[in-house]
Amino acid sequence: MKFIKNNSYEIVKLMINQVGITIFSLVLYTAVGFVDDDGLSSTIRILLSIFASIFYLSLIYCAAWDFGASDRIKIDGGKIDNNPAKGAFMSLVANLPNFLISGVAVALMAIHIFSGNESAYSAFAVANLLLRFLNAMFLGILQGIFSFLEDNVNAYYLWQSVGYFVLPLVTVLVTHIGYTLGLKEFRIFGFLSSAEKGGKK
């Protein structure tokens, strides 16, 4: 709890980035919905999902880099201890809702598949709706990956739910890399981060 309290600003910022890109993705998907050709619509949806996901991961990387660069100054000043895994921990906390909801969705769909429990399926529908809203940027990608299962609806939704658990782990990895490189003040992209600019004022 102390870790969450001390890094609440960074964790909330990571969450806000996710909400922002989710809204952005939903707007794009809505626009694609007006395309009459189903095949073309699916292709565009996948491409938009890839674009939105890359954009989201870029935002997360830059935010994490800023956190690392800012902490570098504090570490050098003796204000905080060096914690190389801090970026990953922050992202894990920020993604807790994604992991919890996707885990529940997988469990509910598994119960429905093996027992035929309709109540479990109804509860899954709610969890699935939340997953699609919170992780809209990944929706087109997962639909494309598991399109071969569309004839088996239960398996299709089960594996999509697994995907919603796995893809946030990519976010954790990107956050860790960004934070680590920020600590080392090593820039992949050819521009100055806001933290680095702030440090030179």
Secondary structure, DSSP 8 states (H G I E B T S, - for coil): -HHHHHTHHHHHHHHHHHHHHHHHHHHHHHHHTT-S-HHHHHHHHHHHHHHHHHHHHHHHHHHHHHHHHHHHHHHHTTSS---TTHHHHHHHHHTHHHHHHHHHHHHHHHHHHHH--HHHHHHHHHHHHHHHHHTHHHHHHHHHHTGGGTTSHHHHHHHHHHHHHHHHHHHHHHHHHHHHHHHTT--SSSS--HHHHHHT-
